[in-house]
Structure formats: C-alpha cells, structure tokens
C-alpha cells in the first residue's frame, strides 16, 4: 500500500454548465491558496453539476460542510478567510 497525502481542507466547486462559467472564483481560490503557502493543506476539487443551476455558482468548504450558492468573486476573500484561514 502506497502512502498518499490528503488535504486538511477542500473547496468543492461545481463545474456544471452554469457554475462552470464562473472561472474567476476558482482562479481566486487557487491564487489565494498559493499566496498563503497552503498548497499541501488545501485543495480545490471541481465537482459534477449539483442540479442547482438557478443558484450558480455553487461551492462547498470542507471539512465544515458549508454549502454556498450565488457566490461572487467579491465575497470570495471573506469566505477564504472564514473557512480556510480561520484556525490556521
């Protein structure tokens, strides 16, 4: 059995047809992870359509299991601080 490391925290981002258009969110989180030196601790995972297209974009912070809808790039910094940087 090989040794695999898993992140402490994960940001799940819906990549369905409507949510996937919001590429600026994924770009923001990717850059924030890099800027804070958290590449080994936080991972972004694109997920299949959540079937909530009217509320795009949909994302989820783990391990908090906090699902959010209609997230804007202007909210992204506060969300990153709350769910990723809190308790770092």
N, C-alpha and C positions, 0 to 999 in steps of 0.2 A: 504494500500500500504506500503510495507516494504522499508526501506532505504538501498540502495545499493551504494557502492562507486565504482568509476571507476578511472583508472589510468590517469594521466596527459599526459603520453606518452606511446606509444606502439611500439614494434618491431614485425612486422609480418614476419614470416619465413616460406617459402614454405616447405612443408613436403612431396612433391611428391617423386617418386622413385629415381630420380637423386639428387634432392636437399636434400632429407632426409638423404643421405649418409654423408652429411657434418655436423655431430653432434657436431663437435668441435666448430662451430660458436655459436650454441645455448648454449653450455656449457660455452663458453667465456662470452657471454652476461649475462647469468644467474649469473655467479660469479661476474661480474662487477657490476651488479645491487645490489647484496648483499654487496659487498665490499664498495660501496658508500652509503649504507643505504637508497636505493631508492625503497625498496620492495613495499611500498604503492603508489609510484608515477609512476613506470614504470612496464609494463607487457609485457611478451613475449607470442605471440599467434601463434601457428602452423596453417598454412592455407593449404587448399587443393592445388593440383597441379595448377600452373599458366599457364601451357602449353607452357613453355619457357625452356624446358629441355636442349636445346643446350647451354644455358647460365647459368646453375646451378652453385652455388646456388643463388636463388632469395630472396631478403628480402626488407622490406619496413619500413621506420621510419614514425610514425605518431605522432604529427599532421602535420608534414611537407609534408606528402605525397611524400616522396623521395624514389623512387624505384631504387634498385641497382641490378646488375647482376654480376656473376662470382666473388663474394666477397670471399677474402681469410681471413684466421684467422689472417694474418699479417696486414691486413687493418682494422680489427675489432676494435682495440683500438682507432685509429684515428676517425673512424666513430662514436664510442660510445661518444668520447669527443665532436665531432661536433654536433651530433643530440640529444644526451641525456644530457650531462653535460653543454653544452652551455646555458647560461642564468639561470643556477641553482642558 
